[in-house]
Amino acid sequence: MSIFDGYLAGQQSNLEKLRRLPHFTDLCGSIINLYERATELVPKNSRPIFGRLLLLSHGNLFVCRELTLRGLPDDSQQ
């Protein structure tokens, strides 16, 4: 196994362990519910940019969740 394969295996292991933690699943579930509710509140006659921004934010949420689940210390610091 190469060093990179070992790195990826470690990342996958972190992802599998952390994704089942209740505080993580509860928080992410609540945020997804907020996004679904927000889509219902966007006025039908609003400019398309608002819907696009909401969709972009939703996609970024998934990226952030995935990075958090990998457990990399540098990804958790601001």
N, C-alpha and C positions, 0 to 999 in steps of 0.2 A: 504494500500500500504506500502510495506516495505521500509526501507531507500534505499536499493539497487535499488528497482523498481523506486523510485523517482529520484535517480541519473541517471538511464538509460533513464527515460523520459526526464530529462533535457538535456542529451546528444543528444537525438533524436531531441528535439526542436531546439537546436543550429545547428545541422546538416541541418535540413530543412530550417532554416532561412539563414544561411551563404552560402549554396550551390548555391543560386540564385543571389548572388552579382556579378555584371558584371566584376569587376576587378579579381575576383576569377575564374569565368568561362572563361574569356579571357586568363588569364595566363595559366590555365590548358590546355585549347584547344591548345594554342601555343606550350606548352611542348609536348603534345601528337603528334602534327604535326612534331616536331623535331625528336621524336623517330621513327615515321614512315619513315621519310626521312633517318634517320641513318641506318635503316634496309636495305634500298636500296643501301647504300654506302658500306656495308660490302662486301669485295671481296668474291666471291663464293668459291675460293680455300683457304680461311683463315681457321685457326684452329677453331674447334667448340667452344673453350673456349671464343672467342670473342663474338659470338652470344649468348652464355649462360650468359655472363656478361651483355650484353645489355638487355636481357630478365629479368635478376634479377634486374637491375636498373629500368626497367619499372614497375615491380611489386612493388618495394620499393616506387616508385612515388605514386602509388595508396594508399599505406599504409600511406604515409606522408600526402596526401590530406585528407584522412579520419580523421586522428588525428587532423589536422588543423581545419577541419570543426566542430569538437566536441568542440572547443573553450576552451580547458583547458590551463590555464596560464603556467603551467610547461612544456607543450609540445611546447610552442613557444619561450622558452628561451634556449640559448646555454651557 
